[in-house]
Amino acid sequence: MKKTKSLRIKSKYVESKLLSLVKRAEDFFVPPLCVICNGSLVSDRWMCNSCLDKLNLNHNTRNACSLCSQNGQKRVCACEFAWDYPFQKIFSVYDYDETLSSIAQHIKYKGKKRLAYHIGGMCSSLIPSDYFNGVDMVIPVPLHKSRMRKRGYNQSEWFARGVLKGADKKLLLRTDLLTRIKNTGTQTALDREERQSNLAGAFAVNFHKKGELRDKVIVLADDILTTGATVEACTEELLKADCASVKILSMGRD
Protein backbone atom coordinates (compact mmCIF):
# COMPACT_ATOMS: atom_id res chain seq x y z
CA MET A 1 0.00 0.00 0.00
CA LYS A 2 2.78 2.40 0.96
CA LYS A 3 4.70 1.48 -2.19
CA THR A 4 1.63 2.19 -4.38
CA LYS A 5 1.12 5.58 -2.70
CA SER A 6 4.81 6.41 -3.11
CA LEU A 7 4.68 5.53 -6.82
CA ARG A 8 1.55 7.67 -7.26
CA ILE A 9 3.25 10.68 -5.64
CA LYS A 10 6.39 10.13 -7.72
CA SER A 11 4.28 9.88 -10.89
CA LYS A 12 2.54 13.19 -10.15
CA TYR A 13 5.89 14.84 -9.45
CA VAL A 14 7.35 13.59 -12.75
CA GLU A 15 4.19 14.68 -14.62
CA SER A 16 4.42 18.16 -13.08
CA LYS A 17 8.10 18.44 -14.00
CA LEU A 18 7.46 17.33 -17.59
CA LEU A 19 4.61 19.84 -17.97
CA SER A 20 6.89 22.59 -16.66
CA LEU A 21 9.62 21.62 -19.13
CA VAL A 22 7.17 21.60 -22.04
CA LYS A 23 5.94 25.08 -21.10
CA ARG A 24 9.49 26.38 -20.87
CA ALA A 25 10.41 24.78 -24.22
CA GLU A 26 7.41 26.46 -25.88
CA ASP A 27 8.72 29.81 -24.74
CA PHE A 28 11.84 29.49 -26.91
CA PHE A 29 9.80 29.39 -30.09
CA VAL A 30 8.38 32.50 -31.71
CA PRO A 31 4.64 31.97 -32.22
CA PRO A 32 3.64 31.94 -35.92
CA LEU A 33 0.51 33.97 -35.18
CA CYS A 34 -0.57 36.74 -32.81
CA VAL A 35 -0.90 35.33 -29.29
CA ILE A 36 -4.06 37.38 -28.75
CA CYS A 37 -6.17 36.99 -31.90
CA ASN A 38 -4.21 34.54 -34.11
CA GLY A 39 -3.76 37.25 -36.71
CA SER A 40 -0.68 37.48 -38.93
CA LEU A 41 2.48 38.94 -37.44
CA VAL A 42 3.95 41.94 -39.22
CA SER A 43 6.15 44.26 -37.15
CA ASP A 44 6.18 42.48 -33.79
CA ARG A 45 7.26 38.97 -32.86
CA TRP A 46 4.27 38.34 -30.57
CA MET A 47 1.33 40.52 -31.63
CA CYS A 48 -0.32 41.64 -34.84
CA ASN A 49 -0.59 45.32 -35.70
CA SER A 50 -4.27 45.43 -34.78
CA CYS A 51 -3.61 44.18 -31.23
CA LEU A 52 -0.62 46.50 -30.90
CA ASP A 53 -2.90 49.39 -31.88
CA LYS A 54 -5.36 48.33 -29.16
CA LEU A 55 -2.57 48.36 -26.57
CA ASN A 56 -1.40 51.79 -27.71
CA LEU A 57 -4.95 53.14 -27.56
CA ASN A 58 -5.33 51.61 -24.09
CA HIS A 59 -2.31 53.51 -22.80
CA ASN A 60 -2.86 56.76 -24.68
CA THR A 61 -6.46 57.18 -23.53
CA ARG A 62 -5.79 56.50 -19.85
CA ASN A 63 -6.68 59.41 -17.56
CA ALA A 64 -4.60 58.05 -14.70
CA CYS A 65 -4.51 59.35 -11.14
CA SER A 66 -0.96 60.45 -10.27
CA LEU A 67 -1.11 58.47 -7.02
CA CYS A 68 -3.08 55.26 -7.56
CA SER A 69 -2.89 55.14 -11.39
CA GLN A 70 -6.61 54.36 -11.58
CA ASN A 71 -8.20 55.49 -14.83
CA GLY A 72 -10.55 58.34 -13.92
CA GLN A 73 -12.72 57.58 -16.95
CA LYS A 74 -13.53 54.17 -15.50
CA ARG A 75 -13.46 54.70 -11.75
CA VAL A 76 -13.25 57.83 -9.64
CA CYS A 77 -10.68 57.63 -6.85
CA ALA A 78 -10.36 59.71 -3.69
CA CYS A 79 -6.59 59.50 -3.34
CA GLU A 80 -5.96 63.19 -2.69
CA PHE A 81 -8.31 62.99 0.31
CA ALA A 82 -7.88 59.42 1.57
CA TRP A 83 -4.54 57.89 0.57
CA ASP A 84 -4.02 55.00 2.98
CA TYR A 85 -1.26 52.95 1.34
CA PRO A 86 2.27 52.63 2.78
CA PHE A 87 3.92 53.04 -0.63
CA GLN A 88 4.40 56.43 -2.32
CA LYS A 89 2.46 55.88 -5.53
CA ILE A 90 1.61 53.51 -8.36
CA PHE A 91 2.36 53.74 -12.06
CA SER A 92 0.54 51.27 -14.28
CA VAL A 93 1.12 51.29 -18.02
CA TYR A 94 -2.20 49.85 -19.18
CA ASP A 95 -5.77 49.33 -18.06
CA TYR A 96 -6.70 45.70 -17.57
CA ASP A 97 -8.89 44.95 -20.59
CA GLU A 98 -9.51 41.94 -22.84
CA THR A 99 -6.23 42.42 -24.71
CA LEU A 100 -4.12 42.67 -21.57
CA SER A 101 -6.06 39.82 -19.97
CA SER A 102 -5.10 37.57 -22.90
CA ILE A 103 -1.45 38.62 -22.58
CA ALA A 104 -1.49 37.94 -18.82
CA GLN A 105 -3.03 34.50 -19.37
CA HIS A 106 -0.29 33.53 -21.82
CA ILE A 107 2.40 34.80 -19.48
CA LYS A 108 1.11 33.20 -16.28
CA TYR A 109 -0.43 29.96 -17.47
CA LYS A 110 1.07 29.12 -20.86
CA GLY A 111 4.77 29.33 -20.06
CA LYS A 112 5.55 32.49 -22.03
CA LYS A 113 8.02 34.28 -19.78
CA ARG A 114 9.66 35.86 -22.84
CA LEU A 115 6.35 37.56 -23.59
CA ALA A 116 6.54 39.17 -20.13
CA TYR A 117 10.06 40.36 -20.99
CA HIS A 118 8.87 41.65 -24.37
CA ILE A 119 5.95 43.57 -22.82
CA GLY A 120 8.35 45.02 -20.26
CA GLY A 121 10.50 46.33 -23.09
CA MET A 122 7.44 47.85 -24.77
CA CYS A 123 6.39 49.48 -21.52
CA SER A 124 9.81 51.01 -20.88
CA SER A 125 9.23 53.92 -23.27
CA LEU A 126 5.79 54.60 -21.74
CA ILE A 127 7.03 55.06 -18.17
CA PRO A 128 7.76 58.69 -17.14
CA SER A 129 11.43 59.51 -17.76
CA ASP A 130 11.96 60.57 -14.14
CA TYR A 131 10.26 57.55 -12.58
CA PHE A 132 13.53 55.82 -11.72
CA ASN A 133 15.32 58.96 -10.49
CA GLY A 134 16.88 58.27 -7.10
CA VAL A 135 15.85 54.60 -7.16
CA ASP A 136 18.41 52.15 -5.74
CA MET A 137 16.89 48.83 -6.74
CA VAL A 138 13.92 47.07 -8.31
CA ILE A 139 12.27 44.15 -6.51
CA PRO A 140 9.63 41.99 -8.22
CA VAL A 141 6.71 40.75 -6.14
CA PRO A 142 7.88 37.22 -5.22
CA LEU A 143 6.05 33.96 -5.85
CA HIS A 144 5.73 31.21 -3.27
CA LYS A 145 8.23 28.40 -3.89
CA SER A 146 5.44 25.93 -4.79
CA ARG A 147 4.03 28.31 -7.41
CA MET A 148 7.55 29.01 -8.65
CA ARG A 149 8.23 25.28 -9.07
CA LYS A 150 5.02 24.79 -11.00
CA ARG A 151 5.38 27.85 -13.28
CA GLY A 152 9.15 27.76 -13.56
CA TYR A 153 9.59 31.54 -13.40
CA ASN A 154 8.23 34.72 -11.82
CA GLN A 155 6.31 36.77 -14.40
CA SER A 156 6.81 40.00 -12.42
CA GLU A 157 10.57 39.46 -12.49
CA TRP A 158 10.61 39.00 -16.27
CA PHE A 159 8.39 42.04 -16.77
CA ALA A 160 10.83 44.08 -14.64
CA ARG A 161 13.84 42.71 -16.55
CA GLY A 162 12.26 43.81 -19.82
CA VAL A 163 11.52 47.28 -18.47
CA LEU A 164 15.07 47.82 -17.23
CA LYS A 165 16.60 46.51 -20.44
CA GLY A 166 14.34 48.64 -22.61
CA ALA A 167 14.90 51.77 -20.50
CA ASP A 168 18.66 51.08 -20.38
CA LYS A 169 18.66 51.46 -16.60
CA LYS A 170 21.68 50.14 -14.72
CA LEU A 171 19.62 49.39 -11.64
CA LEU A 172 19.95 46.34 -9.44
CA LEU A 173 17.15 43.82 -9.87
CA ARG A 174 17.01 41.92 -6.59
CA THR A 175 15.08 38.68 -6.17
CA ASP A 176 16.86 37.60 -2.98
CA LEU A 177 15.68 40.24 -0.51
CA LEU A 178 11.94 39.56 -0.28
CA THR A 179 10.31 36.13 -0.18
CA ARG A 180 6.79 34.79 -0.10
CA ILE A 181 6.51 32.41 2.83
CA LYS A 182 2.76 31.77 2.70
CA ASN A 183 0.97 30.29 -0.28
CA THR A 184 -2.26 32.25 -0.42
CA GLY A 185 -3.59 30.73 -3.62
CA THR A 186 -5.67 32.70 -6.09
CA GLN A 187 -7.25 35.90 -4.79
CA THR A 188 -9.30 36.82 -7.85
CA ALA A 189 -12.67 36.69 -6.08
CA LEU A 190 -11.54 38.55 -2.93
CA ASP A 191 -11.98 42.24 -2.15
CA ARG A 192 -9.22 44.39 -0.62
CA GLU A 193 -10.05 43.60 3.03
CA GLU A 194 -10.28 39.88 2.34
CA ARG A 195 -6.99 39.99 0.45
CA GLN A 196 -5.30 41.89 3.28
CA SER A 197 -6.45 39.25 5.75
CA ASN A 198 -5.36 36.45 3.44
CA LEU A 199 -1.94 38.06 2.93
CA ALA A 200 -1.14 38.60 6.60
CA GLY A 201 2.31 37.14 7.19
CA ALA A 202 2.65 36.11 3.55
CA PHE A 203 5.93 37.96 2.88
CA ALA A 204 9.22 38.31 4.72
CA VAL A 205 12.52 40.08 4.18
CA ASN A 206 15.61 37.88 4.01
CA PHE A 207 16.94 38.23 7.56
CA HIS A 208 20.59 37.81 6.56
CA LYS A 209 20.37 40.58 3.95
CA LYS A 210 18.06 42.95 5.80
CA GLY A 211 20.79 45.58 6.17
CA GLU A 212 21.01 45.98 2.39
CA LEU A 213 17.57 47.59 2.39
CA ARG A 214 18.34 50.33 4.91
CA ASP A 215 17.68 53.81 3.47
CA LYS A 216 17.12 52.42 -0.03
CA VAL A 217 14.53 53.74 -2.49
CA ILE A 218 12.76 50.79 -4.10
CA VAL A 219 10.53 50.16 -7.09
CA LEU A 220 8.34 47.12 -6.46
CA ALA A 221 7.31 45.51 -9.77
CA ASP A 222 4.07 43.57 -10.28
CA ASP A 223 2.24 42.29 -13.35
CA ILE A 224 -1.44 43.12 -12.79
CA LEU A 225 -2.46 45.30 -9.87
CA THR A 226 -6.03 45.09 -8.60
CA THR A 227 -6.76 46.20 -5.04
CA GLY A 228 -3.13 46.85 -4.13
CA ALA A 229 -3.27 44.45 -1.18
CA THR A 230 -0.34 42.31 -2.38
CA VAL A 231 2.04 45.21 -3.01
CA GLU A 232 0.84 46.77 0.24
CA ALA A 233 1.83 43.65 2.20
CA CYS A 234 5.22 43.59 0.43
CA THR A 235 5.80 47.29 1.12
CA GLU A 236 5.07 46.93 4.82
CA GLU A 237 7.77 44.28 5.13
CA LEU A 238 10.27 46.40 3.19
CA LEU A 239 9.56 49.43 5.39
CA LYS A 240 10.06 47.31 8.51
CA ALA A 241 13.56 46.68 7.15
CA ASP A 242 14.10 50.47 7.16
CA CYS A 243 14.06 51.11 3.43
CA ALA A 244 13.47 54.79 2.66
CA SER A 245 10.45 54.48 0.38
CA VAL A 246 8.67 52.24 -2.13
CA LYS A 247 7.00 52.99 -5.46
CA ILE A 248 4.90 50.50 -7.43
CA LEU A 249 5.24 49.72 -11.11
CA SER A 250 2.82 47.40 -12.86
CA MET A 251 1.98 46.30 -16.36
CA GLY A 252 -1.76 46.66 -15.82
CA ARG A 253 -4.28 48.25 -13.47
CA ASP A 254 -7.58 46.49 -12.89
Residue pairs with C-beta under 8 A, 6 or more apart in sequence:
16 149
16 150
20 111
20 149
20 150
20 151
20 152
22 111
23 110
23 111
23 151
23 152
24 111
24 113
24 152
24 153
26 110
26 111
26 112
27 111
27 112
27 113
27 114
27 115
28 114
30 45
30 46
31 41
31 46
32 41
33 39
33 40
33 41
33 48
34 40
34 41
34 46
34 47
34 48
34 50
34 51
35 46
35 47
35 102
35 103
35 106
35 112
35 115
36 47
36 48
36 51
36 99
36 102
36 103
37 48
37 50
37 51
39 48
39 50
39 51
40 48
41 47
41 48
42 48
42 49
43 49
43 52
44 52
45 118
46 115
46 118
47 55
51 99
54 97
54 99
55 94
55 99
55 100
55 122
58 94
58 95
58 97
58 99
58 100
59 93
59 94
59 126
61 73
62 71
62 73
62 94
62 95
63 71
63 72
63 73
64 70
64 71
64 72
64 91
64 92
64 253
65 72
65 77
65 79
66 89
67 77
67 79
67 80
67 83
67 89
67 90
68 77
68 79
68 83
68 85
68 89
68 90
68 228
69 89
69 90
69 91
69 92
69 225
69 250
69 253
70 77
70 79
70 253
71 95
71 253
74 95
85 228
85 232
85 235
86 232
86 235
86 236
86 239
86 246
87 220
87 231
87 232
87 235
87 245
87 246
87 247
87 248
88 245
88 246
88 247
89 247
89 248
90 225
90 228
90 231
90 247
90 248
90 249
90 250
90 253
91 127
91 128
91 131
91 247
91 248
91 249
91 250
92 225
92 249
92 250
92 251
92 252
92 253
93 123
93 126
93 127
93 250
93 251
93 252
94 100
94 251
94 252
94 253
95 252
95 253
96 104
96 224
96 226
96 252
96 253
96 254
100 224
100 251
100 252
103 115
103 119
104 223
104 224
104 251
104 252
106 112
106 115
107 113
107 115
107 116
107 119
107 155
107 158
107 223
108 151
108 155
108 223
111 151
111 152
113 152
113 153
113 155
113 158
114 158
116 155
116 158
116 159
116 162
116 223
117 158
117 159
117 161
117 162
117 165
118 162
119 159
119 162
119 251
120 158
120 159
120 160
120 161
120 162
120 163
120 164
120 165
120 166
120 251
121 162
121 163
121 165
121 166
122 162
122 166
123 159
123 162
123 163
123 166
123 251
124 162
124 163
124 164
124 165
124 166
124 167
125 166
125 167
127 163
127 167
127 249
131 219
131 247
131 249
132 167
132 169
132 171
132 219
134 217
135 171
135 217
135 218
135 219
135 247
136 171
136 172
136 216
136 217
136 218
137 171
137 172
137 173
137 174
137 177
137 216
137 218
137 219
138 160
138 163
138 164
138 171
138 172
138 173
138 174
138 218
138 219
138 220
138 221
138 249
139 173
139 174
139 175
139 177
139 178
139 218
139 219
139 220
139 221
139 234
139 238
140 154
140 156
140 157
140 159
140 160
140 173
140 175
140 220
140 221
140 222
141 154
141 156
141 220
141 221
141 222
141 230
141 231
141 234
142 154
142 175
142 178
142 179
142 180
142 203
142 234
143 151
143 154
143 156
143 180
144 180
144 181
144 182
144 183
144 184
145 180
146 183
147 183
148 154
154 175
155 223
156 221
156 222
156 223
157 173
157 175
157 221
159 221
159 223
159 251
160 173
160 221
160 249
161 173
163 169
163 221
163 249
164 171
164 173
171 219
176 206
176 209
177 205
177 206
177 209
177 212
177 213
178 203
178 204
178 205
178 206
178 234
178 237
178 238
179 203
179 204
179 205
179 206
180 202
180 203
181 201
181 202
181 203
181 204
182 199
182 201
182 202
182 203
184 198
184 199
184 202
187 194
187 195
187 198
187 199
187 229
187 230
190 198
191 227
192 227
192 228
192 229
195 227
195 229
195 230
196 229
196 232
196 233
199 229
199 230
199 233
200 233
202 233
203 233
203 234
203 237
204 237
205 213
205 237
205 238
205 240
205 241
210 241
213 238
213 241
213 242
213 243
214 241
214 242
214 243
215 242
215 243
215 244
216 243
216 244
217 243
217 244
217 245
217 246
217 247
218 238
218 243
218 245
218 246
218 247
219 246
219 247
219 248
219 249
220 231
220 234
220 235
220 238
220 246
220 247
220 248
220 249
221 249
221 250
222 230
222 231
222 248
222 249
222 250
222 251
223 250
223 251
223 252
224 250
224 251
224 252
224 253
224 254
225 231
225 248
225 250
225 252
225 253
225 254
226 254
228 248
231 248
231 250
234 246
235 246
235 248
238 246
239 246
